[in-house]
Structure formats: C-alpha cells, structure tokens
Amino acid sequence: MLPEETSLATPHNGESHAAAWTQHLQRRVVRLLLQHDETLFRNQFRLFYTGSTLPQEPLWQQYDRYLKLYTLSNDLLNNIMPSIRRSLSLKAEHQRLVEQPPLRGNIDWGRTLERSWNEAPGQPPLEFSTRLRQRSLETRENLLTVAILQRYLKELRLTREEPFLDEELSIQEQRILVSAEEQTERELAAPYARLLAEQAKHVNLDELSQEVATHLPPGNSAYRDLLAWWQRFQNFRLGRSIDLSAFTLNSERDNEKRDAWLYELWIVLEILHLLSDNNLLASQDVQIATDQLQSTFLWQGRRFRLHYNRQLNTASGYESDWQNSPATRPDYAIERAEPLEIRHKGELIWREPPVLLDAKYYLGNLDGDNTHLPIKKLLGDMTLLNAHIGMLLFPQLPEQAGNEEAPRVIQQANKQYNSTGASAQSVHLYQLQPTQSLDDLQERLREILDLAVQHLPERPAPICQGVMLDRDTINASNTLQSSQLVLCPKRHIGPHTFDVVNADTDCLQNARLCHVIDQPILPPFVVRAIDEKQLAQQTAQLRQRGETLLQLAEQNGDEERAELLRTRVINGIAHVTEQYVKQFAKTEDVEEEFERWVFTRHWKHDPSCLTQTNRDSLISGEYIWKAFQRAELPDWAAPAVQFCRTLESELKRRFYDPRRRDFRLQQKFTLGTIPYIYQNLRTEQYNWNLLLQRVKDSGGNDNELEVIAQRMCQEDISRKRNKLAHGENITRLLAAELRTSIIGDGGNPGILLWVVKNVSTR
C-alpha cells in the first residue's frame, strides 16, 4: 500500500543524531504497520494500541490520527450506521387540538360534547376536540449519532489537510480517506441528520453519551455499539502505555527504553516486510498474541519459524533444562518449522535448539563500543536454551580495520582442549541503522537469515548406530574396556555428538541416553565367531537380547512391532552366519550340489533364477547345517534362519513385488502371508486371485498353488520361522523340518524349487 522508500530516513537540520534516529524509527514502524496491518496481520496489530497515551511528537500525532481513522472507519460507516438507519430512534408525542373536519387526530367525544353543550346546547358539534399522536426524530440517540458523525468528519478533513500525510500516503490510501469523507457527508445529508445538525454542533458529547447510555434499554442496540465505538475512537492512541504488559508501540518508561523497544519492533517488521515482498510468507503464516508474534516463512526452499517476544521468558517452545535459573528473554528466535524433538512417555529428552537474536539500541550516553554486556547476556541465554548460534543487532558498532561493514564474530579460539561432542557457541554482531537505504538494509537482513538457516540443517531421524567397544583392543596403558560399553553416535544432534553407554543398563532402557528406546530394534552386537560353537553361542545370545521386547509385542497383539523385531533378529543371525562362512568356509561343494542336483538351470542360468544374495544365503545355511552335524550343539538357529530367509525373499520377489500396488494386505508380506490368505478365502479371495494370476502369467501350473499353500499350512513353516526369533534354543529336529519343507530331501522337492520353476520375477 505504501510506496517503498529509497532511504529510510534523513536527519532534519538542527536535530540531534539520537533524536533524528528516534523519529525515523517511529516513522518507519508506523509506515510498515500501515502497509501490512490489513493484509499481512489481518487487522490484529491493533493490540499494540490498547490503553496507550500519545507522546508529544508531531509526526506521531499525525500517524495516530490517520491510523485511528483508517482502523475504525469501516466499523462505523459499514456496520454501525446501516444498523442505526434500519432502526432509527423515534419519540412519540401527543397533542390536543380543536379541529373542524377534515380531522387529523382521534376525536375525544367527551371533551367534544362538553364543549358543544356549553357553546350551543342542542346543536350538533361543528368543532371537535381531538388527540394527535406524532412521531419525532428529535431524540437524544439520534442527536448523539449526528454529533459523532460531525466530529468524525472534522477529523477526516484535518487529516487530509496534513502536509506530511500528503507526501507519505499512497494514492490508494488517500482515496480511503476521501471515500470515508464522502460516505460521512452522505450520512449527514439524511433528513433526520439535517434536522438535528445545528443542535448537534453545540452539544457536549461526553455528557450526551452518558445520558444516552443511562437511558438505553437493556439488550443489543446499534446505539450501544455506537457508544462503544466512540469510546474506542477517543481512547485509540499510538505511543506510550502506563501498563508495561500492554501491547503498545511504546511504554511509559524513559525514552531510552522506549526507543530500544521501537528498535526491536522495527527489525521484526522489516524482516516480515522483506519476506512478504518476496512471497515467502502469507497472512495465515503470521500469528499475533499479547506480547508475542510468530510467523512461519520460506527461505532457501525450506520452512522456518520466526518468534518475536516482548515479555515472555522463553524464545520458543523450548523447555529449559536448568533448575532455579534466571529468566531468559532473547528478542527473537529462528527455528525450523518442525524442530526435531525426542520425547519418551511425554517427557522431553532433547529438542533442536533455535538460533537466538537480540537487538540493542545504544545511543546517547552509551556508545557503540559498549557491547560486552549484551554479549554476556546473550551467551547466558544461549546456554540456558542450549543454543549454539546467536546474533546481536546494533545501530552502531566500533569501526573495524579494513572493512567497517563486516560483522564481528565472538567465538572460542580453539587453542585449548574441548570435548569432542561439545558444540561451540558463537555470537555474530551486525549493524542495522534506521538511516540505511532500504536496499542495504534488506541485504543485511538476508545475510542474517542466511546465517540462521545455515545453522538449522535438516536432521535425520534418530536411529541406532551404536558400536561396541571391543574388549580386545590393546592400548599403551594396557587398560581393558568393559565388553558392555557402546559408542553411541547421535547424528540427529550433531555430526560429532556421541555418548559412551552401557549395553545392559542404557540401551533401550535409559531414555535420556537412548533416543531410539521406543523403536523395535535390538541393542548393538559384536559379530565374532571363529568356529561353529561360537557361531551357535552368538546366534543364541542375539535372540535372547530381543526376547523381552518380542514377547511384550506379541502379548500386546502388536503384530507390526513384533514382525519388525523378528526381522531384525533373523537378519542379525543371518549376518553372523554369512560372515563366518565367508571367512572360514569353503563352499564350492555345497554350491555344486545345489546347482547339479536341486535347482539345475534355475540355480543361476535361467532368467528366473535365484538372486546372488539368496544363493549365498542358501549356501551358508547348507554349509552350517552340515558343519553342525559334526558337533553336538544345543542351538541350530543359524542354518534354519538362512533357509527361511531365502524362501521368504523369493516369495516376496515373485508374488508380491510385481503387483505390490494391487495387493490389499493388512500387514507386510512374510512367510505367513500365503497361508493366511488361503485359510481366509472368504475375506481374502481378491488377494488369492492375484496369487493365482501371478502363476498363470508366469506359465506355471496354478492348480498346484493350492497344494503348496496347504503344505505351508500343514508344515507350519510360518510359526517355525517366528520361533527362530525367540530366545529358546532351536532343536536339530526343528531345523531339519524347515530344511525339508524349503529345500527338500530324499527325492521330495521343497517349496522353494516349485516357486522358482512356476513363478517368474516379471
């Protein structure tokens, strides 16, 4: 609405530097409010004006008059006056007359007959006594309405005559005043207004308002709305407030404090102005409440949130972890629109820290060199709020050699030892002057926003990346580490942030140290097996570590969580097994047996053969199966897991993956999916037809699919597979049953061979 200024202000002759800057601050703040109050702030910024009294600056008074008219005219002319016109106050009067026909009033026959008898006894009456009821618009309510309209019209004309506003207001804004003046003149041209115009010029509005308020009947009334509007119109002020908690432009304090707060307000309005001009925020992004303004905005293609607080003790939603600490009140905070939070059972464990900004308006008896106190205060606020980056904004800064405009940075020199995970704090000093050109000012604001978002990176979701500290490590002190210590990186907090935790007492138990405590995962585990006995021991230990979580999920009926845990346990066992086989085993004979006697061309030469990963899985499982025959081991989970993983992978690869968008499954596709569909054909007929169609499309025998499904149900493959993830030992018999079902034995082909031959991967 307002034309942009090429320069925010130029000092007037004879004014002191500080006084000139103060006036320029006031001028720019009000210009920005005029420009954005209706569109960006949705007329909510009027909270700033509540309960204020006007300072004695002529510039302020001119803007005050305009803002008052601009803000309140619509309510008066477009809401209240139409209601008054629809229900004008009328006064009923009764007048006694003596009339000859034709008569205007109602005949009072008693008086008429008495009069006729006294004047002409026995003659019919020629004159009649009548009562005439008249309605008059000359009421106190209508008189008040006309008097207020006259006063409002006078204010409009005074405002339009201000030479300052003629220069500053845009053509559109001047048209608003002209339109309001013309509409008010039309209201005063109404018959009732013309009737009361002269009388209204001489009334005492305060006394008349009190009289009307006293005599108004209870309930809703347009005149009651008019009285409330007139009260707001009289009390509407920019400037200073006696109530320090009120949201006004200035508070009833000394000028230094008032100007400092204006400087803060000016900066946040300039930031919002910059963002609005570049279409980086919309009116719905801005939220205004008492003592608080916040807005989400777009910068560098990402969304952030700007907080501005006048009196609040915290910069954002961040909960300080300090007890009995002093209150903090940084002026501004910038954070990501959705900052990362780590919570456990509603308790905040960690929250992504904001970037803090503070503004100090040091003029007069404080010079630009006096920055050490605000630096100390901001560093304290940053520490209390766990922030690492802060910015201080001043109108003046000490000159710097070589480049006066470059921001100063207060940070650690890193000449002394700091712990690896500690995040260094730094404070950046910027100079923002009310007398800067708009281009220079906006360029500096862009630098500030760029720096803020540079230190608000996108953060990965918390995930366990723990590494066991190996107790076999040799160091100069010959100190042996506990076998249960885990190095726990926290990439979501910082690239070099980590803790050393205890796998038994902290992992998935201590929410403060373990940020993935609610995830269905297993604690970190060292893989080291040099013989079959160690392999069996490690697979048993791995299953035991997840037993408690798995049982709890199954008891609670949380099948999704239970399946995630089973998958992690099974994949862990597979990793241990494959690593051992890769390092210590010779598997050429096993591979030759699979290729020659079991799968023939479907092993690796057919377009629909097994994948290399599944071939490796099957080879490692078969090798361990044969190796375990030579040892008396209590746990046979390692080979059984490899057989089940191979079958599950190939079923998913051939049945589900080519038609994944068509299936309507309640859970993930696992070894139990096909048996479940077959056993529930009444509700799963659609999915069963998809399975049949996959066999037909592959050129296989779809009639045999039912036989395979029956076999999977009868041989209980899914239940046995799930049992592999539990903590009890897996017997040789169970492993043998799974091997026979999946691979086959003694001329009896297994399910895997049928799947490979009858279902393609396309």
Solvent accessible surface area in square Angstrom, and as a share of the most:
residue,aa,sasa,rsa
1,M,57,0.25
2,L,11,0.05
3,P,73,0.46
4,E,83,0.37
5,E,27,0.12
6,T,126,0.73
7,S,47,0.30
8,L,2,0.01
9,A,12,0.09
10,T,97,0.56
11,P,62,0.39
12,H,92,0.41
13,N,157,0.80
14,G,91,0.87
15,E,65,0.29
16,S,67,0.43
17,H,95,0.43
18,A,36,0.28
19,A,53,0.41
20,A,0,0.00
21,W,6,0.02
22,T,15,0.09
23,Q,38,0.17
24,H,4,0.02
25,L,0,0.00
26,Q,0,0.00
27,R,48,0.17
28,R,5,0.02
29,V,0,0.00
30,V,0,0.00
31,R,6,0.02
32,L,1,0.00
33,L,0,0.00
34,L,1,0.00
35,Q,21,0.09
36,H,12,0.05
37,D,3,0.01
38,E,90,0.40
39,T,82,0.48
40,L,8,0.04
41,F,2,0.01
42,R,94,0.34
43,N,58,0.30
44,Q,57,0.25
45,F,0,0.00
46,R,97,0.35
47,L,71,0.35
48,F,0,0.00
49,Y,8,0.03
50,T,83,0.49
51,G,57,0.54
52,S,7,0.04
53,T,68,0.40
54,L,40,0.20
55,P,6,0.04
56,Q,145,0.65
57,E,38,0.17
58,P,88,0.55
59,L,14,0.07
60,W,0,0.00
61,Q,63,0.28
62,Q,33,0.15
63,Y,1,0.00
64,D,7,0.04
65,R,58,0.21
66,Y,0,0.00
67,L,1,0.00
68,K,19,0.08
69,L,1,0.01
70,Y,23,0.09
71,T,16,0.09
72,L,6,0.03
73,S,13,0.08
74,N,86,0.44
75,D,42,0.22
76,L,0,0.00
77,L,6,0.03
78,N,78,0.40
79,N,77,0.40
80,I,11,0.06
81,M,0,0.00
82,P,27,0.17
83,S,34,0.22
84,I,0,0.00
85,R,111,0.41
86,R,183,0.67
87,S,68,0.44
88,L,50,0.25
89,S,24,0.15
90,L,73,0.36
91,K,86,0.36
92,A,52,0.40
93,E,78,0.35
94,H,130,0.58
95,Q,87,0.39
96,R,132,0.48
97,L,32,0.16
98,V,76,0.44
99,E,19,0.09
100,Q,114,0.51
101,P,88,0.55
102,P,129,0.81
103,L,55,0.27
104,R,163,0.59
105,G,14,0.13
106,N,111,0.57
107,I,56,0.29
108,D,30,0.16
109,W,136,0.48
110,G,51,0.49
111,R,128,0.47
112,T,0,0.00
113,L,100,0.50
114,E,112,0.50
115,R,90,0.33
116,S,16,0.10
117,W,168,0.59
118,N,107,0.55
119,E,113,0.50
120,A,40,0.31
121,P,83,0.52
122,G,67,0.65
123,Q,114,0.51
124,P,98,0.61
125,P,33,0.21
126,L,143,0.71
127,E,59,0.26
128,F,27,0.11
129,S,13,0.08
130,T,1,0.01
131,R,119,0.43
132,L,22,0.11
133,R,140,0.51
134,Q,80,0.36
135,R,159,0.58
136,S,24,0.15
137,L,47,0.23
138,E,85,0.38
139,T,14,0.08
140,R,89,0.32
141,E,22,0.10
142,N,0,0.00
143,L,16,0.08
144,L,0,0.00
145,T,0,0.00
146,V,0,0.00
147,A,5,0.04
148,I,0,0.00
149,L,1,0.00
150,Q,37,0.17
151,R,100,0.37
152,Y,0,0.00
153,L,16,0.08
154,K,123,0.52
155,E,35,0.15
156,L,1,0.00
157,R,105,0.39
158,L,77,0.38
159,T,0,0.00
160,R,101,0.37
161,E,121,0.54
162,E,31,0.14
163,P,93,0.58
164,F,30,0.13
165,L,3,0.02
166,D,76,0.39
167,E,139,0.62
168,E,18,0.08
169,L,9,0.05
170,S,19,0.12
171,I,124,0.63
172,Q,105,0.46
173,E,0,0.00
174,Q,59,0.26
175,R,163,0.59
176,I,51,0.26
177,L,6,0.03
178,V,46,0.26
179,S,60,0.39
180,A,8,0.06
181,E,20,0.09
182,E,87,0.39
183,Q,41,0.18
184,T,0,0.00
185,E,66,0.30
186,R,155,0.56
187,E,13,0.06
188,L,32,0.16
189,A,54,0.42
190,A,23,0.18
191,P,94,0.59
192,Y,5,0.02
193,A,0,0.00
194,R,150,0.55
195,L,101,0.50
196,L,3,0.01
197,A,30,0.23
198,E,105,0.47
199,Q,97,0.43
200,A,5,0.04
201,K,131,0.55
202,H,143,0.64
203,V,38,0.22
204,N,79,0.41
205,L,9,0.05
206,D,93,0.48
207,E,118,0.53
208,L,15,0.08
209,S,16,0.11
210,Q,123,0.55
211,E,72,0.32
212,V,0,0.00
213,A,47,0.37
214,T,91,0.53
215,H,102,0.46
216,L,19,0.09
217,P,87,0.54
218,P,132,0.83
219,G,50,0.48
220,N,162,0.83
221,S,26,0.17
222,A,16,0.12
223,Y,13,0.05
224,R,92,0.34
225,D,78,0.40
226,L,1,0.00
227,L,25,0.12
228,A,49,0.38
229,W,1,0.00
230,W,10,0.04
231,Q,102,0.45
232,R,103,0.37
233,F,5,0.02
234,Q,63,0.28
235,N,79,0.41
236,F,19,0.08
237,R,70,0.26
238,L,1,0.00
239,G,0,0.00
240,R,55,0.20
241,S,0,0.00
242,I,131,0.67
243,D,78,0.40
244,L,82,0.41
245,S,62,0.40
246,A,17,0.13
247,F,6,0.02
248,T,0,0.00
249,L,0,0.00
250,N,0,0.00
251,S,1,0.00
252,E,79,0.36
253,R,73,0.27
254,D,87,0.45
255,N,83,0.43
256,E,79,0.35
257,K,107,0.45
258,R,14,0.05
259,D,13,0.07
260,A,28,0.22
261,W,11,0.04
262,L,0,0.00
263,Y,0,0.00
264,E,13,0.06
265,L,0,0.00
266,W,1,0.00
267,I,1,0.01
268,V,0,0.00
269,L,3,0.01
270,E,1,0.01
271,I,2,0.01
272,L,1,0.00
273,H,0,0.00
274,L,0,0.00
275,L,0,0.00
276,S,28,0.18
277,D,73,0.38
278,N,65,0.33
279,N,132,0.68
280,L,40,0.20
281,L,17,0.09
282,A,38,0.30
283,S,32,0.20
284,Q,135,0.60
285,D,28,0.15
286,V,0,0.00
287,Q,109,0.48
288,I,20,0.10
289,A,50,0.39
290,T,86,0.50
291,D,12,0.06
292,Q,46,0.20
293,L,0,0.00
294,Q,38,0.17
295,S,1,0.01
296,T,23,0.13
297,F,0,0.00
298,L,61,0.30
299,W,18,0.06
300,Q,115,0.51
301,G,66,0.64
302,R,57,0.21
303,R,108,0.39
304,F,0,0.00
305,R,54,0.20
306,L,1,0.01
307,H,11,0.05
308,Y,1,0.00
309,N,2,0.01
310,R,5,0.02
311,Q,73,0.32
312,L,68,0.34
313,N,89,0.45
314,T,55,0.32
315,A,1,0.01
316,S,16,0.10
317,G,47,0.45
318,Y,21,0.08
319,E,94,0.42
320,S,46,0.30
321,D,138,0.71
322,W,134,0.47
323,Q,164,0.73
324,N,161,0.83
325,S,40,0.26
326,P,101,0.63
327,A,77,0.60
328,T,9,0.05
329,R,72,0.26
330,P,0,0.00
331,D,0,0.00
332,Y,1,0.00
333,A,0,0.00
334,I,0,0.00
335,E,3,0.01
336,R,27,0.10
337,A,14,0.11
338,E,139,0.62
339,P,23,0.15
340,L,34,0.17
341,E,63,0.28
342,I,15,0.08
343,R,101,0.37
344,H,36,0.16
345,K,186,0.79
346,G,61,0.58
347,E,118,0.53
348,L,33,0.16
349,I,40,0.20
350,W,32,0.11
351,R,18,0.07
352,E,0,0.00
353,P,9,0.06
354,P,3,0.02
355,V,3,0.02
356,L,0,0.00
357,L,1,0.01
358,D,2,0.01
359,A,4,0.03
360,K,40,0.17
361,Y,10,0.04
362,Y,40,0.15
363,L,22,0.11
364,G,69,0.66
365,N,132,0.68
366,L,52,0.26
367,D,84,0.43
368,G,12,0.11
369,D,94,0.49
370,N,32,0.17
371,T,8,0.04
372,H,99,0.44
373,L,106,0.53
374,P,4,0.03
375,I,20,0.10
376,K,131,0.56
377,K,90,0.38
378,L,0,0.00
379,L,53,0.26
380,G,32,0.31
381,D,8,0.04
382,M,0,0.00
383,T,59,0.34
384,L,20,0.10
385,L,1,0.00
386,N,56,0.29
387,A,0,0.00
388,H,56,0.25
389,I,15,0.08
390,G,0,0.00
391,M,0,0.00
392,L,0,0.00
393,L,1,0.00
394,F,2,0.01
395,P,1,0.00
396,Q,60,0.27
397,L,21,0.11
398,P,30,0.19
399,E,148,0.66
400,Q,47,0.21
401,A,110,0.86
402,G,90,0.86
403,N,81,0.42
404,E,90,0.40
405,E,87,0.39
406,A,34,0.26
407,P,51,0.32
408,R,71,0.26
409,V,64,0.37
410,I,56,0.28
411,Q,118,0.52
412,Q,92,0.41
413,A,74,0.57
414,N,111,0.57
415,K,180,0.76
416,Q,156,0.69
417,Y,189,0.72
418,N,69,0.35
419,S,61,0.39
420,T,88,0.51
421,G,28,0.27
422,A,64,0.50
423,S,60,0.39
424,A,61,0.47
425,Q,49,0.22
426,S,10,0.06
427,V,0,0.00
428,H,24,0.11
429,L,0,0.00
430,Y,10,0.04
431,Q,22,0.10
432,L,0,0.00
433,Q,37,0.17
434,P,3,0.02
435,T,36,0.21
436,Q,30,0.13
437,S,37,0.24
438,L,15,0.07
439,D,113,0.59
440,D,86,0.44
441,L,1,0.01
442,Q,22,0.10
443,E,92,0.41
444,R,22,0.08
445,L,1,0.01
446,R,78,0.28
447,E,66,0.29
448,I,1,0.01
449,L,1,0.00
450,D,55,0.29
451,L,23,0.11
452,A,0,0.00
453,V,2,0.01
454,Q,125,0.56
455,H,65,0.29
456,L,1,0.01
457,P,62,0.39
458,E,112,0.50
459,R,46,0.17
460,P,70,0.44
461,A,76,0.59
462,P,20,0.12
463,I,110,0.56
464,C,45,0.27
465,Q,76,0.34
466,G,17,0.17
467,V,87,0.50
468,M,28,0.13
469,L,50,0.25
470,D,46,0.24
471,R,145,0.53
472,D,91,0.47
473,T,72,0.42
474,I,154,0.78
475,N,56,0.29
476,A,111,0.86
477,S,80,0.52
478,N,116,0.60
479,T,70,0.41
480,L,137,0.68
481,Q,72,0.32
482,S,55,0.36
483,S,38,0.25
484,Q,55,0.25
485,L,43,0.21
486,V,1,0.00
487,L,57,0.28
488,C,22,0.13
489,P,15,0.10
490,K,6,0.02
491,R,116,0.43
492,H,8,0.04
493,I,41,0.21
494,G,12,0.12
495,P,96,0.60
496,H,125,0.56
497,T,24,0.14
498,F,80,0.33
499,D,44,0.23
500,V,81,0.47
501,V,7,0.04
502,N,44,0.22
503,A,4,0.03
504,D,78,0.40
505,T,88,0.51
506,D,20,0.10
507,C,13,0.08
508,L,24,0.12
509,Q,112,0.50
510,N,46,0.24
511,A,17,0.13
512,R,159,0.58
513,L,33,0.17
514,C,13,0.08
515,H,25,0.11
516,V,11,0.06
517,I,28,0.14
518,D,79,0.41
519,Q,56,0.25
520,P,20,0.12
521,I,9,0.05
522,L,21,0.11
523,P,18,0.11
524,P,17,0.10
525,F,49,0.20
526,V,50,0.29
527,V,40,0.23
528,R,101,0.37
529,A,7,0.06
530,I,104,0.53
531,D,56,0.29
532,E,36,0.16
533,K,125,0.53
534,Q,63,0.28
535,L,0,0.00
536,A,5,0.04
537,Q,85,0.38
538,Q,27,0.12
539,T,0,0.00
540,A,12,0.09
541,Q,91,0.40
542,L,8,0.04
543,R,0,0.00
544,Q,100,0.44
545,R,67,0.24
546,G,1,0.01
547,E,31,0.14
548,T,104,0.61
549,L,42,0.21
550,L,0,0.00
551,Q,78,0.35
552,L,96,0.48
553,A,3,0.02
554,E,63,0.28
555,Q,139,0.62
556,N,106,0.54
557,G,64,0.61
558,D,59,0.30
559,E,75,0.34
560,E,109,0.49
561,R,66,0.24
562,A,0,0.00
563,E,17,0.07
564,L,56,0.28
565,L,1,0.00
566,R,10,0.04
567,T,41,0.24
568,R,106,0.39
569,V,0,0.00
570,I,6,0.03
571,N,70,0.36
572,G,20,0.19
573,I,0,0.00
574,A,3,0.02
575,H,104,0.46
576,V,1,0.01
577,T,0,0.00
578,E,57,0.26
579,Q,60,0.27
580,Y,13,0.05
581,V,11,0.07
582,K,176,0.74
583,Q,120,0.53
584,F,99,0.41
585,A,20,0.15
586,K,173,0.73
587,T,31,0.18
588,E,119,0.53
589,D,112,0.58
590,V,8,0.05
591,E,52,0.23
592,E,85,0.38
593,E,62,0.28
594,F,5,0.02
595,E,47,0.21
596,R,144,0.53
597,W,189,0.66
598,V,37,0.21
599,F,1,0.00
600,T,69,0.40
601,R,139,0.51
602,H,15,0.07
603,W,0,0.00
604,K,81,0.34
605,H,132,0.59
606,D,22,0.11
607,P,107,0.67
608,S,14,0.09
609,C,20,0.12
610,L,1,0.01
611,T,42,0.25
612,Q,100,0.45
613,T,90,0.52
614,N,8,0.04
615,R,24,0.09
616,D,65,0.34
617,S,2,0.01
618,L,0,0.00
619,I,14,0.07
620,S,4,0.02
621,G,0,0.00
622,E,3,0.01
623,Y,44,0.17
624,I,0,0.00
625,W,22,0.08
626,K,77,0.33
627,A,2,0.02
628,F,0,0.00
629,Q,74,0.33
630,R,175,0.64
631,A,37,0.28
632,E,181,0.81
633,L,24,0.12
634,P,92,0.58
635,D,3,0.01
636,W,12,0.04
637,A,0,0.00
638,A,1,0.00
639,P,0,0.00
640,A,0,0.00
641,V,0,0.00
642,Q,0,0.00
643,F,0,0.00
644,C,2,0.01
645,R,64,0.23
646,T,0,0.00
647,L,0,0.00
648,E,34,0.15
649,S,45,0.29
650,E,0,0.00
651,L,2,0.01
652,K,66,0.28
653,R,59,0.21
654,R,0,0.00
655,F,1,0.01
656,Y,38,0.14
657,D,51,0.26
658,P,47,0.30
659,R,67,0.25
660,R,116,0.42
661,R,229,0.83
662,D,52,0.27
663,F,17,0.07
664,R,160,0.58
665,L,49,0.25
666,Q,161,0.72
667,Q,95,0.42
668,K,117,0.49
669,F,11,0.05
670,T,24,0.14
671,L,1,0.00
672,G,19,0.19
673,T,14,0.08
674,I,2,0.01
675,P,11,0.07
676,Y,117,0.45
677,I,0,0.00
678,Y,39,0.15
679,Q,120,0.53
680,N,51,0.26
681,L,59,0.29
682,R,232,0.85
683,T,108,0.63
684,E,21,0.09
685,Q,82,0.37
686,Y,84,0.32
687,N,4,0.02
688,W,17,0.06
689,N,73,0.38
690,L,13,0.06
691,L,0,0.00
692,L,39,0.19
693,Q,72,0.32
694,R,8,0.03
695,V,0,0.00
696,K,109,0.46
697,D,85,0.44
698,S,33,0.21
699,G,71,0.68
700,G,20,0.19
701,N,64,0.33
702,D,34,0.18
703,N,117,0.60
704,E,64,0.29
705,L,1,0.01
706,E,78,0.35
707,V,93,0.53
708,I,14,0.07
709,A,0,0.00
710,Q,66,0.29
711,R,42,0.15
712,M,2,0.01
713,C,32,0.19
714,Q,144,0.64
715,E,53,0.24
716,D,49,0.25
717,I,0,0.00
718,S,27,0.17
719,R,127,0.46
720,K,19,0.08
721,R,10,0.03
722,N,36,0.19
723,K,71,0.30
724,L,0,0.00
725,A,0,0.00
726,H,26,0.11
727,G,11,0.10
728,E,82,0.37
729,N,71,0.36
730,I,0,0.00
731,T,79,0.46
732,R,117,0.43
733,L,123,0.61
734,L,18,0.09
735,A,0,0.00
736,A,24,0.18
737,E,64,0.29
738,L,0,0.00
739,R,36,0.13
740,T,46,0.27
741,S,5,0.03
742,I,0,0.00
743,I,11,0.05
744,G,9,0.09
745,D,81,0.42
746,G,82,0.78
747,G,79,0.76
748,N,73,0.37
749,P,80,0.50
750,G,2,0.02
751,I,0,0.00
752,L,0,0.00
753,L,18,0.09
754,W,28,0.10
755,V,0,0.00
756,V,2,0.01
757,K,110,0.46
758,N,20,0.10
759,V,2,0.01
760,S,19,0.12
761,T,36,0.21
762,R,189,0.69
